[in-house]
Each structure stands twice: as structure tokens, then as C-alpha cells.
Amino acid sequence: MNPIQQAFGILLVLALLGGVLWWLRRKGVAQFTVRGRAGKVRAMKLIERLPLTPQHTLHLVDLEGREVLIATSPGGCSILYRPPELQGNGDAVR
């Protein structure tokens, strides 16, 4: 087997692997963790976004395993729901 055939075989296997991974991820079978700069798993993830009007949106955010509901509008944003352990004196959610 010459080197060109070997290289073609390797590329074919890698292309098939990439195609299968893409298909599995599209079907929701495979999930890949989103990592930050230092390789850490992100503490905040967007679960769902629901546009109410062109300028008003609800965001359901996962904050270290706890769900927070945030409403955004041209005038700013408001926290509509946060778990009791995140209830504070009105400061930013921590």
C-alpha cells in the first residue's frame, strides 16, 4: 500500500467519524460540554430564550445548577424568578 492510499484511507475514516458525530449531535444523542478559557465548565448556560415581542424577551438561565428567569426589554432587565438560595438584598445574582 503506497503512502497516498494510506493518507486517503485516514482522511476517509476521519471524515466518516466527523459525519457520525455531527449526525449524533444533531439528533441530540451526543452532547459536548462547553468549556471556558481555562478549560473549566461554564457556570452559566442559556437553557431557553422566548421572544415575546421584537424588543421583549424571556431568558431561562442555568446558574450553577439553579434556574433563573430573566426578562429583557429596551429599559433594562429584571429577574423574575430565582431560587430562594439566590435571594438577596437586591444585588446582582451570585
Backbone torsions as a table, in degrees:
resi	resn	phi	psi	omega
1	MET	NA	125.8	-177.3
2	ASN	-84.2	165.4	-176.2
3	PRO	-61.0	-30.3	-179.8
4	ILE	-68.3	-41.6	177.6
5	GLN	-65.4	-38.5	178.3
6	GLN	-64.2	-45.3	179.3
7	ALA	-62.6	-42.2	178.4
8	PHE	-62.9	-40.7	178.1
9	GLY	-63.0	-42.3	178.8
10	ILE	-65.3	-44.7	178.7
11	LEU	-62.5	-38.4	178.7
12	LEU	-64.2	-43.8	179.0
13	VAL	-64.5	-43.0	178.7
14	LEU	-64.6	-39.0	178.1
15	ALA	-65.6	-41.9	176.7
16	LEU	-63.2	-42.2	178.4
17	LEU	-62.3	-44.9	178.1
18	GLY	-62.3	-41.8	178.6
19	GLY	-64.1	-41.8	178.8
20	VAL	-66.4	-42.8	178.0
21	LEU	-63.0	-42.4	178.1
22	TRP	-61.5	-45.0	-179.3
23	TRP	-63.9	-43.3	179.2
24	LEU	-63.9	-40.2	179.3
25	ARG	-67.6	-38.7	179.4
26	ARG	-65.4	-36.2	178.2
27	LYS	-78.3	-11.1	179.7
28	GLY	87.3	8.4	179.8
29	VAL	-78.9	-41.4	-178.9
30	ALA	-106.2	138.0	176.0
31	GLN	-127.8	144.0	178.3
32	PHE	-116.4	134.1	179.7
33	THR	-73.3	143.4	178.1
34	VAL	-91.5	122.6	-177.3
35	ARG	-110.3	146.6	178.5
36	GLY	-82.9	-163.9	-176.6
37	ARG	-62.6	-45.0	-174.8
38	ALA	-89.0	12.4	179.6
39	GLY	84.9	7.9	179.4
40	LYS	-86.7	149.9	175.2
41	VAL	-72.0	137.0	-177.8
42	ARG	-63.9	141.4	-180.0
43	ALA	-82.8	-21.2	-177.2
44	MET	-124.4	129.2	-179.9
45	LYS	-134.4	142.2	174.9
46	LEU	-82.2	119.6	179.3
47	ILE	-85.9	-50.3	-177.4
48	GLU	-153.7	150.3	177.9
49	ARG	-128.3	129.0	-178.6
50	LEU	-124.6	105.5	176.7
51	PRO	-73.2	127.5	178.5
52	LEU	-93.4	-47.2	173.9
53	THR	-136.9	177.2	178.2
54	PRO	-59.7	-21.9	-177.0
55	GLN	-117.1	-1.5	-178.1
56	HIS	-123.6	130.1	-175.1
57	THR	-142.0	145.2	171.1
58	LEU	-103.9	137.1	179.0
59	HIS	-124.0	126.7	172.5
60	LEU	-102.3	116.9	-172.9
61	VAL	-117.8	137.7	173.5
62	ASP	-94.2	118.9	-179.1
63	LEU	-117.3	96.6	-178.7
64	GLU	52.8	46.1	177.1
65	GLY	88.8	-1.4	178.6
66	ARG	-116.7	139.9	-176.9
67	GLU	-92.8	135.7	179.3
68	VAL	-126.9	133.1	178.6
69	LEU	-104.3	123.0	-175.9
70	ILE	-123.5	135.3	175.9
71	ALA	-107.4	133.1	177.7
72	THR	-118.0	145.6	179.1
73	SER	-151.9	172.7	178.5
74	PRO	-60.3	-26.0	-179.9
75	GLY	-82.8	-6.3	179.6
76	GLY	138.9	-155.8	178.9
77	CYS	-135.3	154.8	-179.0
78	SER	-135.7	144.1	174.8
79	ILE	-89.6	115.6	-178.4
80	LEU	-87.3	-34.5	178.5
81	TYR	-148.3	136.9	169.5
82	ARG	-145.7	147.9	-178.1
83	PRO	-60.6	155.5	-178.1
84	PRO	-55.7	-33.5	-178.9
85	GLU	-69.6	-16.0	176.1
86	LEU	-98.9	-3.0	177.9
87	GLN	-66.8	132.3	-179.3
88	GLY	-140.2	-151.4	-178.0
89	ASN	-93.1	21.5	178.9
90	GLY	96.9	-0.5	178.3
91	ASP	-74.0	178.7	179.9
92	ALA	-60.6	149.7	178.3
93	VAL	-66.6	132.9	180.0
94	ARG	-121.8	NA	NA
